Amino acid sequence: MGMEVSEVKMRAYTFWDVALYVFSIIAISTFMCHFWWPNTVAGYILWAIAGAFAIFSIYSGIIRKAGIQEEGVKKGMASAAAVIGCLVLLGLTVSAVWLIVPLSLSPYY
């Protein structure tokens, strides 16, 4: 009665909103797991996966935030994904400088 045919409810989250969340979770989990095997092939692979998904998270967060008009929750989620991606990249840089490079150079000293 009070609803018109033209009123269409939008879905709560789109595919890209869920993808942002998944990219962030993969970036964080592989970043934390790469400390278990710091000087092995598995550690290097996890480090690279964390970096790739952190970059995906930053890029997708920035692009998604630019496309959202007025919805605060979705803007917050996109901003959080970009911030998480930046923090993971910063952490990967610190772990490379203070953990991976010294362990790789230790046999030569």
Secondary structure, DSSP 4 states (H G I P E B T S, - for coil): ----TT--PPPSS-HHHHHHHHHHHHHHHHHHHTTTSTTSHHHHHHHHHHHHHHHHHHHHHHHHHHH--S-HHHHHHHHHHHHHHHHHHHHHHHHIIIIIHHHHHGGG-
